[in-house]
Amino acid sequence: MTHRTEFEDYPDEEWVDDEDDDDVEWMVCPACHQDVHEDTQQCPHCGDWITPTYPKRPTRQLAGAIIVLLLIIALVALTIR
């Protein structure tokens, strides 16, 4: 049995070692903690899918609590006058 590398699948393609390229953005795979390109969708080391993490939006509960708090502040301000 012959061991093949992933680059042997594309013999016409020229492989470029871009690990020293300063323009490449890196991130850490959340599953195996290996460095991967920032724009990769699947980790080449462990195969886990990498989903971008976005800041969570405030939930409806938090928005409702803020509205109630503002109403209480407004009522207090009106009763003090």
C-alpha positions as CSV (number, residue, x, y, z in Angstrom):
1,M,0.0,0.0,0.0
2,T,1.4,3.3,-1.1
3,H,1.0,6.4,1.1
4,R,-0.3,9.3,-0.9
5,T,-0.3,12.9,0.1
6,E,-3.1,15.3,-0.6
7,F,-0.9,17.1,-3.2
8,E,-0.4,14.0,-5.3
9,D,-4.1,14.2,-6.2
10,Y,-3.3,17.4,-8.2
11,P,0.0,16.7,-10.0
12,D,-0.4,19.6,-12.4
13,E,-0.9,22.1,-9.6
14,E,2.2,23.8,-8.2
15,W,2.3,23.6,-4.5
16,V,3.3,26.8,-2.8
17,D,4.5,26.9,0.9
18,D,2.6,29.9,2.1
19,E,3.3,29.4,5.9
20,D,5.8,32.3,5.8
21,D,3.3,34.5,3.9
22,D,2.5,37.5,6.1
23,D,-0.8,38.2,4.3
24,V,-2.3,34.9,5.3
25,E,-4.6,35.1,8.3
26,W,-4.6,32.2,10.7
27,M,-7.0,31.0,13.3
28,V,-7.2,28.0,15.7
29,C,-9.4,25.1,15.0
30,P,-11.9,24.8,18.0
31,A,-11.8,21.0,17.9
32,C,-8.1,20.1,17.6
33,H,-6.5,23.5,18.3
34,Q,-4.2,23.4,15.2
35,D,-3.5,26.5,13.1
36,V,-5.7,26.7,10.0
37,H,-6.3,29.4,7.4
38,E,-8.9,31.9,8.4
39,D,-11.1,31.3,5.4
40,T,-11.1,27.5,5.6
41,Q,-14.4,25.8,6.1
42,Q,-13.1,22.4,7.3
43,C,-10.0,21.7,9.4
44,P,-7.4,19.9,7.3
45,H,-6.0,18.3,10.5
46,C,-9.1,16.8,12.2
47,G,-11.8,17.2,9.5
48,D,-14.1,19.1,11.8
49,W,-16.2,21.8,10.3
50,I,-15.2,25.3,11.3
51,T,-18.1,27.7,11.6
52,P,-17.4,31.4,12.0
53,T,-18.4,32.9,15.3
54,Y,-20.3,36.1,15.3
55,P,-21.1,38.3,18.2
56,K,-24.4,37.2,19.6
57,R,-27.3,39.7,19.3
58,P,-29.1,40.6,22.4
59,T,-31.9,38.2,23.0
60,R,-35.5,39.3,23.2
61,Q,-35.4,38.8,27.0
62,L,-32.6,41.2,27.3
63,A,-34.3,43.8,25.0
64,G,-37.5,43.4,27.0
65,A,-35.7,43.9,30.3
66,I,-34.0,47.1,29.0
67,I,-37.4,48.5,27.9
68,V,-39.0,47.7,31.3
69,L,-36.0,49.4,33.0
70,L,-36.3,52.5,30.9
71,L,-40.1,52.7,31.6
72,I,-39.4,52.4,35.3
73,I,-36.8,55.2,35.1
74,A,-39.3,57.4,33.1
75,L,-42.1,56.8,35.7
76,V,-39.7,57.6,38.6
77,A,-38.5,60.8,36.8
78,L,-42.1,61.9,36.2
79,T,-43.2,61.3,39.8
80,I,-40.3,63.3,41.2
81,R,-41.4,66.5,39.3
